[in-house]
């Protein structure tokens, strides 16, 4: 945790594995982190900040204010079948039995780890909950009062194989702000899977690299951060929560691509739809200002882009914006 006043580190949250995703809930003051060890760590951030009660009291309070919740194991059991040798190879082995044989040590296959595609707090009219999507296609929700998990419909099934999407390629999630039943899952192939219960559609990302992050700007606009571009998906017509089938929204969807340099990674972006402005920052310390047009072009034109005079000390190097 870093201070926004002086830029100094305030506290460190230690986990038992690698954190792949974290999210913060402002209403409860809780932070959730999940990775590849099959657990979710819940922290009450106020308990992690500097405290005048002394170091011992602070350590005791920190132990009480971290909760480790095991996620139901959804890993697929690997097959233990070994290929059998053919009869011809067996005969050859008998003929060469006089020759000394060398035994090779075989490594035992390691069990696959349970890895999360996304961890996020979801606001709900009844009560907020924690949603976890895994790289085995599961979607699970944690009730804070009972600390019990609810299994939901998987975000992946065989119908997505036409896009060559596998559940192990899920890498980020974004729940719809007005309808928590709608979940967007970004993949390493650049596609986005939009699902609501058993209804799934694919927002085609062919030609674009991994989806790093997604943000719902409002009920009808989804910002998708690829490695070298930002794509804005706008769903026209009826709001998505009111449409019975997501295929209807897909047919009316319009996407525009805003590239932010060929040799840089998109780090952040900010959209002002009222003023038709999009600002994108990349890993080379450059800010791009785009004029968001309302035409039907798939890619932003060169005249719609301006490089902002950003006062970076390491311009064109490795300063992330």
PLY file of the C-alpha trace (Angstrom):
ply
format ascii 1.0
element vertex 321
property float x
property float y
property float z
element edge 320
property int vertex1
property int vertex2
end_header
0.00 0.00 0.00
1.36 3.39 -1.02
0.62 6.86 0.31
-0.78 9.32 -2.24
0.58 12.20 -0.14
4.31 11.48 -0.20
4.63 8.40 -2.40
6.06 6.29 0.42
5.08 2.66 1.14
2.63 2.37 4.05
2.09 -1.36 4.46
2.68 -4.71 2.74
0.05 -7.43 2.43
1.73 -10.84 2.47
-0.03 -13.73 0.77
0.64 -17.46 0.62
0.90 -17.54 -3.18
1.16 -15.30 -6.22
-1.52 -12.64 -6.45
-3.06 -12.60 -9.93
-5.85 -10.15 -9.20
-6.97 -7.81 -6.42
-10.02 -5.64 -5.88
-11.15 -3.12 -3.28
-14.65 -2.47 -1.90
-15.01 1.14 -0.73
-18.25 0.50 1.17
-16.79 -2.21 3.43
-13.13 -1.15 3.33
-12.15 -4.69 2.35
-9.48 -5.75 -0.14
-9.55 -9.18 -1.76
-6.61 -10.89 -3.41
-6.46 -14.20 -5.23
-3.84 -16.06 -7.22
-2.82 -19.65 -7.84
-3.03 -21.31 -4.44
-6.80 -21.88 -4.32
-7.51 -19.30 -1.61
-8.85 -15.76 -1.40
-7.34 -13.40 1.17
-9.64 -10.73 2.61
-8.02 -7.74 4.33
-9.58 -4.90 6.27
-7.36 -2.09 5.03
-7.82 0.16 8.06
-6.12 -2.52 10.14
-3.05 -2.50 7.91
-2.29 1.20 8.20
0.11 2.76 10.77
-1.36 2.70 14.23
-0.43 4.43 17.49
-1.24 1.45 19.71
2.26 0.01 19.54
3.86 -2.62 17.33
2.64 -5.62 19.35
-0.96 -4.43 19.43
-0.78 -3.66 15.72
0.45 -7.17 14.89
-2.32 -8.78 16.95
-4.94 -6.63 15.29
-3.59 -7.46 11.81
-3.86 -11.19 12.45
-7.50 -10.77 13.39
-8.29 -8.61 10.35
-7.14 -11.02 7.65
-9.42 -13.84 6.60
-8.28 -16.68 4.34
-11.13 -18.41 2.53
-10.53 -21.63 0.60
-12.12 -21.66 -2.84
-13.90 -24.89 -3.87
-11.48 -26.99 -5.89
-12.63 -27.09 -9.52
-9.42 -28.42 -11.08
-9.81 -31.10 -13.68
-8.33 -34.47 -12.79
-5.48 -35.27 -15.20
-5.61 -38.57 -16.97
-3.25 -41.23 -15.61
-3.41 -43.40 -18.70
-0.01 -44.21 -20.14
0.53 -45.20 -23.79
1.04 -48.94 -24.20
3.93 -50.28 -26.21
3.08 -52.04 -29.47
3.78 -55.72 -30.00
6.51 -54.97 -32.54
8.41 -52.81 -30.09
8.10 -55.57 -27.47
9.70 -58.07 -29.87
12.55 -55.67 -30.58
13.12 -55.29 -26.85
13.47 -59.07 -26.50
15.97 -59.27 -29.32
18.07 -56.49 -27.78
17.84 -57.88 -24.25
21.54 -58.76 -24.33
22.46 -55.09 -24.62
22.72 -53.08 -21.40
19.79 -50.79 -20.92
19.83 -47.35 -19.38
17.07 -46.42 -17.04
15.79 -42.86 -17.26
14.31 -41.11 -14.32
10.84 -39.84 -15.09
9.48 -36.83 -13.28
6.08 -37.14 -11.74
3.63 -34.78 -13.41
2.86 -31.89 -11.09
-0.75 -31.29 -10.20
-2.21 -28.24 -11.94
-2.73 -25.24 -9.70
-6.07 -23.57 -9.26
-5.60 -20.17 -10.89
-8.07 -17.31 -10.90
-9.00 -15.38 -14.02
-10.55 -12.59 -11.95
-11.46 -11.53 -8.41
-13.84 -8.62 -7.83
-16.36 -7.19 -5.41
-19.84 -6.90 -6.91
-22.44 -4.43 -5.71
-25.89 -5.94 -5.30
-29.22 -4.55 -4.17
-29.38 -7.16 -1.42
-25.76 -7.29 -0.26
-22.33 -7.00 -1.93
-20.50 -10.23 -2.61
-17.13 -11.41 -3.90
-17.02 -13.03 -7.33
-14.23 -15.34 -8.47
-13.77 -16.72 -11.99
-11.20 -19.48 -12.47
-9.18 -20.80 -15.36
-11.22 -23.98 -15.18
-14.30 -21.96 -16.26
-15.97 -21.85 -12.84
-17.77 -18.79 -11.48
-18.23 -18.69 -7.71
-19.63 -16.07 -5.34
-18.75 -15.65 -1.67
-21.39 -14.55 0.83
-19.68 -12.33 3.43
-22.02 -13.21 6.29
-21.80 -17.00 6.08
-18.45 -17.22 4.19
-20.11 -19.83 1.99
-19.55 -20.16 -1.75
-22.33 -20.24 -4.34
-21.62 -22.01 -7.62
-22.83 -20.16 -10.73
-23.02 -21.15 -14.39
-19.50 -21.56 -15.88
-18.31 -18.74 -18.12
-16.99 -21.21 -20.73
-18.41 -24.16 -22.64
-17.71 -26.07 -25.86
-19.63 -23.54 -27.96
-16.66 -21.17 -27.64
-14.30 -23.62 -29.33
-15.06 -22.05 -32.72
-13.03 -19.05 -31.52
-10.30 -21.38 -30.18
-11.00 -20.11 -26.66
-10.00 -22.38 -23.80
-10.85 -21.78 -20.13
-7.13 -21.65 -19.27
-6.90 -18.44 -21.36
-9.15 -16.35 -19.10
-7.16 -13.47 -17.61
-9.51 -10.71 -16.28
-13.16 -10.06 -15.47
-15.61 -7.16 -15.26
-19.15 -7.41 -13.89
-21.88 -5.22 -15.34
-22.61 -2.21 -13.06
-26.41 -2.46 -13.34
-26.89 -6.21 -13.69
-24.39 -8.35 -11.73
-25.62 -11.41 -13.61
-23.71 -10.17 -16.69
-20.01 -11.00 -16.57
-17.30 -10.11 -19.10
-14.20 -12.34 -19.19
-11.12 -11.22 -21.13
-8.86 -13.82 -22.72
-5.25 -14.09 -23.84
-6.46 -14.45 -27.44
-7.88 -10.92 -27.40
-11.52 -12.04 -27.31
-14.03 -11.11 -24.62
-16.66 -13.59 -23.45
-19.87 -11.92 -22.32
-22.10 -14.27 -20.37
-25.33 -14.20 -18.38
-26.12 -17.57 -16.89
-26.03 -20.00 -19.86
-26.26 -17.28 -22.52
-22.80 -16.50 -23.94
-21.50 -14.33 -26.78
-17.97 -13.52 -27.95
-16.79 -9.98 -28.67
-14.30 -10.74 -31.42
-10.76 -9.54 -30.74
-9.02 -11.16 -33.70
-5.82 -9.34 -34.58
-5.42 -7.90 -31.10
-3.28 -9.16 -28.27
-4.10 -10.17 -24.72
-6.88 -8.39 -22.85
-5.21 -6.87 -19.79
-8.15 -5.13 -18.16
-11.79 -4.18 -18.76
-13.98 -1.41 -17.37
-17.69 -0.73 -17.78
-17.91 3.01 -18.41
-21.70 2.81 -18.09
-24.47 0.33 -18.82
-23.81 0.39 -22.58
-20.07 1.02 -23.02
-17.29 -1.47 -22.24
-13.63 -0.38 -22.37
-11.25 -3.22 -23.23
-7.53 -2.68 -22.64
-5.42 -4.77 -25.02
-1.62 -4.83 -24.95
-1.22 -2.15 -27.62
-4.68 -0.65 -28.01
-7.92 0.32 -26.29
-11.18 -0.84 -27.84
-14.52 0.72 -26.99
-17.54 -1.56 -27.35
-20.80 0.38 -27.52
-24.05 -1.55 -27.28
-26.82 0.38 -28.98
-30.55 -0.06 -28.69
-32.05 -1.37 -25.49
-29.81 -1.54 -22.40
-28.17 -4.92 -22.04
-29.95 -5.82 -18.76
-33.31 -5.45 -20.52
-32.42 -7.63 -23.52
-33.55 -11.27 -23.12
-30.75 -12.64 -25.34
-27.24 -11.26 -25.51
-27.10 -12.11 -29.22
-29.46 -9.19 -29.83
-27.05 -6.78 -28.17
-24.17 -8.29 -30.10
-25.87 -7.59 -33.43
-26.18 -3.90 -32.51
-22.70 -3.56 -30.98
-20.17 -1.16 -32.48
-16.46 -1.29 -31.71
-13.73 1.30 -32.31
-10.02 0.65 -31.85
-7.59 3.28 -30.55
-3.95 2.24 -30.98
-1.40 3.72 -28.56
1.96 2.96 -30.12
3.35 -0.22 -31.65
6.20 -0.75 -29.17
4.39 0.14 -25.96
1.90 -1.45 -23.60
-1.34 0.30 -22.70
-1.33 0.96 -18.97
-4.36 3.17 -18.36
-7.14 5.09 -20.09
-9.87 7.58 -19.26
-13.02 8.22 -21.30
-15.21 11.34 -21.29
-18.13 10.36 -23.47
-19.91 13.70 -23.01
-16.95 15.56 -24.54
-15.99 12.72 -26.93
-12.48 12.43 -25.48
-10.32 9.41 -24.72
-6.87 9.67 -23.09
-4.55 6.65 -23.18
-1.25 6.28 -21.30
1.34 3.67 -22.22
4.54 2.13 -20.87
6.78 4.61 -22.72
5.54 7.62 -20.77
3.37 8.94 -23.62
-0.20 10.25 -23.39
-2.47 10.02 -26.42
-5.61 12.13 -26.75
-8.25 10.71 -29.09
-11.36 12.37 -30.41
-14.08 9.73 -30.03
-16.09 9.91 -33.24
-19.60 8.64 -33.80
-18.94 7.23 -37.25
-19.02 3.56 -38.13
-15.27 3.14 -38.70
-13.63 0.26 -36.89
-10.33 2.10 -36.30
-9.69 5.66 -35.19
-8.29 7.86 -37.96
-4.88 9.48 -37.62
-6.41 12.97 -37.51
-8.41 11.93 -34.45
-5.23 11.40 -32.37
-3.02 13.95 -30.60
0.11 13.26 -28.55
-0.17 15.33 -25.37
2.85 17.33 -24.16
3.29 15.24 -21.03
6.16 16.44 -18.81
7.82 13.09 -18.29
11.41 12.87 -17.05
11.88 9.55 -18.84
9.94 10.18 -22.03
10.05 7.29 -24.54
11.75 5.05 -21.98
10.17 2.96 -19.26
7.99 5.33 -17.25
4.48 3.92 -17.03
1.48 6.24 -17.17
0 1
1 2
2 3
3 4
4 5
5 6
6 7
7 8
8 9
9 10
10 11
11 12
12 13
13 14
14 15
15 16
16 17
17 18
18 19
19 20
20 21
21 22
22 23
23 24
24 25
25 26
26 27
27 28
28 29
29 30
30 31
31 32
32 33
33 34
34 35
35 36
36 37
37 38
38 39
39 40
40 41
41 42
42 43
43 44
44 45
45 46
46 47
47 48
48 49
49 50
50 51
51 52
52 53
53 54
54 55
55 56
56 57
57 58
58 59
59 60
60 61
61 62
62 63
63 64
64 65
65 66
66 67
67 68
68 69
69 70
70 71
71 72
72 73
73 74
74 75
75 76
76 77
77 78
78 79
79 80
80 81
81 82
82 83
83 84
84 85
85 86
86 87
87 88
88 89
89 90
90 91
91 92
92 93
93 94
94 95
95 96
96 97
97 98
98 99
99 100
100 101
101 102
102 103
103 104
104 105
105 106
106 107
107 108
108 109
109 110
110 111
111 112
112 113
113 114
114 115
115 116
116 117
117 118
118 119
119 120
120 121
121 122
122 123
123 124
124 125
125 126
126 127
127 128
128 129
129 130
130 131
131 132
132 133
133 134
134 135
135 136
136 137
137 138
138 139
139 140
140 141
141 142
142 143
143 144
144 145
145 146
146 147
147 148
148 149
149 150
150 151
151 152
152 153
153 154
154 155
155 156
156 157
157 158
158 159
159 160
160 161
161 162
162 163
163 164
164 165
165 166
166 167
167 168
168 169
169 170
170 171
171 172
172 173
173 174
174 175
175 176
176 177
177 178
178 179
179 180
180 181
181 182
182 183
183 184
184 185
185 186
186 187
187 188
188 189
189 190
190 191
191 192
192 193
193 194
194 195
195 196
196 197
197 198
198 199
199 200
200 201
201 202
202 203
203 204
204 205
205 206
206 207
207 208
208 209
209 210
210 211
211 212
212 213
213 214
214 215
215 216
216 217
217 218
218 219
219 220
220 221
221 222
222 223
223 224
224 225
225 226
226 227
227 228
228 229
229 230
230 231
231 232
232 233
233 234
234 235
235 236
236 237
237 238
238 239
239 240
240 241
241 242
242 243
243 244
244 245
245 246
246 247
247 248
248 249
249 250
250 251
251 252
252 253
253 254
254 255
255 256
256 257
257 258
258 259
259 260
260 261
261 262
262 263
263 264
264 265
265 266
266 267
267 268
268 269
269 270
270 271
271 272
272 273
273 274
274 275
275 276
276 277
277 278
278 279
279 280
280 281
281 282
282 283
283 284
284 285
285 286
286 287
287 288
288 289
289 290
290 291
291 292
292 293
293 294
294 295
295 296
296 297
297 298
298 299
299 300
300 301
301 302
302 303
303 304
304 305
305 306
306 307
307 308
308 309
309 310
310 311
311 312
312 313
313 314
314 315
315 316
316 317
317 318
318 319
319 320
